[in-house]
Amino acid sequence: MKLKDKIGIVTAAASGMGLAGVKMFAAEGAAVGVVDIDGAGVEKAVKEIEAAGGRAIPLIGDLTDDKFSRDIVTKTVAEFGGLDFFWGHAGHPGPAMVEEMDPALLDLAIDLNLRTIVHTTAAALPEMRKRGGGSLVYTSSTAGLAGSPRSPVYSMVKFGVIGWTRSLAKRTAGDGIRANAICPGGVDTPMLRTFVARPDSPQGNQDAEALVAARAKQTPLYGRNARPEEIASTALFLISDDSSYITGAAIPVDGGMTA
């Protein structure tokens, strides 16, 4: 087992990539805190993990509440006795518009993509130091590697995730704490459909499934979007000792889209 006796937290874990991750990590021996605002989804994930013989606790709440973003660490440590990894996966596509954007969507994109990981990381670092090290993984995007003309706000925050990751990698290296970012391209999840068909996007009046299919065809490798498990397995690699000499990386998992 790659994560035997490890303890960790995954945000946005009730569906998609985060859900694939908590199930995968538990199957590899980790105890996991399952974080999401979707209470029913969290409870379902925890029950499935426990039914398969794994360990998990539900952490249901709104990560835009700074206290909750920190409390998920406190509660996980209280339940399992420590913290070895954190996958900050929560995010929001934000507005597609620039000139006439909705300020509330701008704030939400900044809060969910950046502010939450700052607060959770601040709470996580002392606990990881007690364990002699740890792994911080953050979800950026291919839009964090190259500018997105259709989503400048999303690019802004995802570039920010990579800047945060690389800065932390240097700051915490002496503590044996690694920090890396995953940069997915299109992934077959409900969020992708929300992203491509945002109401304020030029494509907002088009069929979401058709847009998702068109995006898939542009992918050099296999001509399809990624499966959630393919992103989760990259997170597993970065959390595990298999990546013990990797820190400060921003890894594209995009089927060659940014090649």
Summary of the structure (lengths in Angstrom):
residues: 259
radius of gyration: 17.4
end to end distance: 32.5
largest distance: 51.8
contacts: 941
relative contact order: 0.14
helix: 49%
strand: 15%
